[in-house]
């Protein structure tokens, strides 16, 4: 089974990476709404071959899914499939052509750099030389130019282009980026921040941690204590510390630094990161 949340469009061109199904996957889950024209929250399960027990899968879905599905979402999936089959290949050819022209202009930027991807529809703009974080660039684009990116991290922003984007939109974004490249340049390059790579020490099982009493402590006083909640910087959306694991100095310094630069930290109740819940087993 493969999760292909951002890959519903890959079958529309040989210039894009191969789909999971074409590479032998038996079952693929796609977030259709991310790269094809269906409503937000709509997705599909694709099955290939005879290795998947359809009846068993259907029973599992009945247990977990709502008995009152949204017909708006389902109708939007039908429309997306219709567009995919009738016009998708032509629309993708036009999109890739627009992307190539767009990127050829971006290479002329002095401070914003384009990081290459095998999936040409995903364009990552690196802001390290510009001297601002990706979170700052995301806010500038949204607040000053009414342009919303897919996501930002410390080092840049990710743009996801789809068959719904027009040539005029690429031209507008190009002009905006050239303006930002000039007026928002900082004297110094963005300094590097090291992502914590050491696995946290497990003190309690997730079940034990879930049922134990918790208390709030100031985040700077949480080092060496047992976490009572998740610490999940987004992106990438991977838990640095989970309930029952020991909180390290490396993790606290990292999330405080990145939070000050605009990163979202999920999992903790205090979104301002002043306090964190811990478990006292003494």
N, C-alpha and C positions, 0 to 999 in steps of 0.2 A: 504494500500500500504506500502511496506517495501523497504528500500534501503539496499541491501546486497552487498555492493561494494567489500568486501573481503571474500565473502562466496560462490563463484561459485563451490568450491570443496567439500562442506560439505556433499553432497549426496553420496560421494564415500566410506564412512565407517560409521558403527554404533558407532565407537569409537569417532566420532566427534559430535559436537552439531547438533541438528536437523535443517533441512532447514526451512526457513520461510514458504514455501508452505506446508510443512508437518504439520505445526502448525496452518494452517488456513488462511494464507495470500491469498488475491485474486489476487494481482499483485505484482511482485517483479522485481526490477531493479538490475542487476548484472554487475559489471565491470569484464567481463570474463577474460580480459587480466591480471588481478592482480594475479590470482591463477590457471589459466588454460593456456594451450599453444596456445594462440592467440595473434595477434599483439597488440601493445600498442594503446589505444583509442577504441578498439573494446569492445562492451558490448551488453547485451541482455535484453529484457523485457519478463518475463514469466507470463502467465496468467493461473489461475486455477478456474474452476467453471463457473457459468453463471451470476455472479453479475456485470461483467465488460462489458460495451457496446463496443464491438470491433470496430464497425463502427465509433463511436464517437472518440475513442482512435486513430484510423487510421487517421481521419481527423485532429486531433490535431498534430499528428506527421508530417503530410504533411505540416502544417503551419511552424513548427519549424525546420524540417530537411532540409538538402541540397537536391536539385534536381539532384545533381551529386555525388552519394555516391561512396565511395572507394571500388572497387571490390576486392582489395587486402585484406582489412579489413574483408569484408564479406566472402571471401574464407578462411581466417584464422579461422573464427568462425566455418565454416563447418568442417575444419580439427580438431579443438579443440573438437567439438561434436563427431566426429568419434573416436578420441582417447579416449574420456570420455566413450563412450558406449562399445568399443571393449576391451580396456586395462586399463581403469581408475581404476577399483577396485583392480586389481593386482598391478598396479603402486602405488596406495595409501597404500596398505599393506606393500610394500617394503619401502616406504617413512617413514611410522610410525615406522617400525622396525629400520631404520637408525636413526631416531630422538631419539628413546629410548636409543640406544647405545651411541649416541652423548651426550645426556643429562646426562647419567650415568657417563660419563667421566668429564663433566663440573662441576658436584657436588664436584669434587676433587680440583677445583680451590680455592685458598685462598682468593682472593680479588674480583673477578668477580662473581656475584651471578645470578642465574636463577630465574626469577619471573614466577610462574606457570600460565598457561592459560587453559581454558576449550578446546580451539582449539589448539591441540598439534602442529599444523603446524606453530604456531606463538610462537617464542622464544624471550623473552625480557631479555637482559643482563643488570643487574643493576651494575653501576660503582661507586656507592656511597662509598663503602669501598676501592675501587681502588684509589679514590681521584681525578679522572678526570671526566669531564662531558661526557655525551653521544655524544655531538657534537665533542669533541676532539677524542673520540674513533672512531667515524665514519671517521674522517679525517685520523687517523692513519691506519685504515684498508684499506681505498681507496688509500692513497698515498704510503704507505709502502708495502702493501701486495696485491694490486689489487683486493680487495674484497669490494663490494658495499652492504650496508645494506638497508633495506626498508626505515627506517627513524631513526632519533635520537631525543631525547629530553634532558633536563638538566640532568636527572638521568640515562640515559642508551640508548641502541640501540635496535631496533626491527628487528629481522630476520624473514622473511617469507619463509618457505620451501615449495616447490611445487613438483608435480610428475615429474618434469623435472630435479630435483637435483639427483646427483649420490652419491654413498657411498664415492668415492674418494674426493668429494667436502667437505663432512662432516669431513673426516679425516684431510684434509688440514686446515680447519677452526679450528678444535680442536687444532692442533699443534700451529697455530698462536695465539690462545687465551691463551694457556699456556705460550707462550713466552711473550706476552703482560702483562700477570698477574704478571710476575716477573720483567720485565725491566721498566715498566711504573708506578710502585707503588709509590704513594706520601706518605709523612709522615703523613699527616692529611687526615681524611675522608672528602668527599665532603660536604660542608655545605648546609643546607636546604634553599630553596628559597620559600617564600609564594606566591602562585598564587592569584592575586586580585579577591576577591569574591563579593565585593559590586557592585551592579548594578549602572552604571553611570546615572547621572541626565539628563533627556531629556529636552533640551531648545527649539529646533526647530524640526519640522517634517523632515523626510528624503527628502521629496520633496522641502521644503523650503531651507534646507541646500544645496541641489544639485544646485539650481539656484542662490544662493547668491555668491557675490564676496568673494574671499579668499586671504589670504596673508601668507607668510612664516614668522615664528618666530623661534628663537632658541628653541630647545626642552625643555631646562630648564626653559624658560620663558613662556611655554604654559600652565602651571598649572593654573586651574581656568578658562581657555578660552574654547570657543566652537570649537570642532574639525571640520575641513573641510574635513577630510578623515578618512579612516578606520585604526585602529591599530589592526593588527591580528598576534599574535605570532603563529608560526607553528613549530612543533605541539603545541597545538591541532587543530589550524585552526579556532578558535572561536574568533569573534571580541570582544576585550576588550572595545573599544570605537568606535562608529559609527558616521558618519557625523550628526551634530546637537546635540551631547551629550557633556557634560562637561568633560574636561580632569582633572584627579585627580593626586595628588602627588604619590599615591600608584601605579598607572598605569605607570607613567613615571619612577619611581625608579625601577620597575620590569623589564620593557623592556630594560632599559639601562644596568642593571645588567646582564640580560640574553643575550643581544646582545654582551656584552663583553666576554661571554662564548661560543659564536658561534651560538646562536639561530637565525633563520630567522624571520624577522618581515615583514609581507606582508601588502599591502594596502597603505603604505606611499610612496610618490614619492621619497623622499630622503632615499635611502637604507642604507646610513651611519648613519641615525638617528641624524643628526646634526640639521635639521630643520623639522618642521611639519606645515602643512597648518591649519590655524584657520579662523574662521568667526568673523568679528567685527560688532556687531549690534548697537554700540553706535552712 
